[in-house]
Each structure stands twice: as structure tokens, then as C-alpha cells.
Amino acid sequence: HDGETTVAELKETLAKAGMDSAELVTLYYGGGIKAAQAEQTSEKLSATYPGVQFEVVKGDQPHYYYIASVE
């Protein structure tokens, strides 16, 4: 998969999720993603949303690269 495409898709999805009031986003990364890739993705998203805390958690889900929880 293309990491830049994934980041763009996550940004689009998070924008729809109402990031205006978000304080914390937890990214659960799937079985096909390495921890270093997930951290890079988190850093790129954090640059877009500087007031939001991002956590990265190994989710090991088989079908999705990332699942995001917005609080």
C-alpha cells in the first residue's frame, strides 16, 4: 500500500469525524503495518492537527490498515 495515500485517506476521514472538538485520536494499526510506519502516519496527522494528541496501538486487525478512535 502507498503510505501517502493512506495518510490522505485518514486526513479525509478524520475531517469528517469532527476534529474541531477532538482531544485524542487513537490509531489502531493492522497486521500488515509495521510499528515504524504507524508512528510516521501518526506524526503526519499530528502535523495537520497540532492541538490533538495521537496514540498508536497495535490492533492487528486483518482487513484494515488503520482504525481510528476520536475522543
C-alpha positions in Angstrom: 0.0 0.0 0.0 1.0 3.6 -0.5 1.7 5.4 2.8 0.9 8.8 1.4 -2.4 7.7 0.0 -3.2 6.1 3.4 -2.4 9.4 5.2 -4.5 11.4 2.8 -7.4 9.0 3.3 -7.1 9.2 7.1 -7.0 13.0 7.0 -10.2 13.0 4.9 -11.9 10.6 7.2 -10.8 12.4 10.4 -12.1 15.7 8.9 -15.5 14.1 8.6 -15.3 12.8 12.1 -15.4 16.3 13.6 -11.8 17.0 14.6 -12.8 20.5 15.8 -13.6 19.2 19.2 -11.2 16.2 19.3 -8.7 15.9 22.0 -7.3 12.4 21.4 -7.1 10.1 18.4 -6.1 6.5 18.9 -4.8 4.8 15.7 -5.1 1.0 15.8 -2.8 -0.3 13.1 -3.4 -3.5 11.3 -1.5 -6.7 10.8 0.1 -5.5 7.6 1.5 -2.3 9.1 4.9 -2.1 10.9 5.1 0.0 14.1 7.5 2.4 12.5 5.0 3.0 9.6 2.2 3.6 12.1 4.4 6.2 14.0 5.2 8.0 10.8 1.5 8.1 9.9 0.7 9.5 13.4 3.4 12.2 13.1 2.0 13.3 9.7 -1.5 13.5 11.1 -0.3 15.3 14.2 1.3 18.0 12.0 -2.2 18.5 10.5 -3.9 18.6 13.8 -1.4 20.1 16.2 -3.8 20.5 19.1 -4.8 16.9 19.2 -2.9 14.1 20.9 -2.3 11.0 18.8 -1.7 7.5 20.3 -0.6 4.5 18.2 -1.8 1.0 19.3 -1.1 -2.4 17.6 -4.5 -3.6 16.6 -3.5 -6.5 14.4 -6.8 -6.3 12.5 -6.7 -8.3 9.3 -8.7 -6.2 6.9 -8.0 -2.5 7.6 -4.7 -0.7 7.7 -6.0 1.6 10.4 -9.0 2.0 12.7 -9.2 5.5 14.3 -11.0 6.3 17.6 -11.7 10.0 18.0 -12.4 11.4 21.5 
